[in-house]
Amino acid sequence: MGLKKRNKASAEFSMSSLTDIIFLLLIFFMLTANFVKVQPFELPESDSKTVAPISAIVAITKDGQFELNSIPITVGNLERALREELSGMEGQKDVTVTIVAEKGTPFKDVTTVMQIAGRMKIKAILATQPKKSS
């Protein structure tokens, strides 16, 4: 008695599981992304188009008020708070402190933050707004 075996592999691929995985990855990356929090005040103008990764944001107002990631802080506690904020990122290459200084801020306040970043051996960049074309 001759029985025939049917061992054909199916060439079809189920796309439903793939779309589920892509959707879950999209949700994961949206929830873990860092969003830029810049205060709504006038920034210095620049024609530079450089975009850098942001690890921490130090905001400085004209009257000398400092904020670290939207939390008010004194200049004396800034270095300690920055070290705590960036403690988990020590081995990473692109650790960057973004300085958001209101237009008219004394330059000594900006250099204070830059010196702290220098002591910590991390990059410091100054946030600006695009120049208005006339």
Secondary structure, 3 states (H helix, E strand, C coil): CCCCCCCCCCCCCCHHHHHHHHHHHHHHHHHHCCCCCCCCCCCCEECCCCCCCCCEEEEECCCCCEEECCEEECHHHHHHHHHHHCHHHCCCCCCEEEEEECCCCCHHHHHHHHHHHHHHCCEEEECCEECCCC
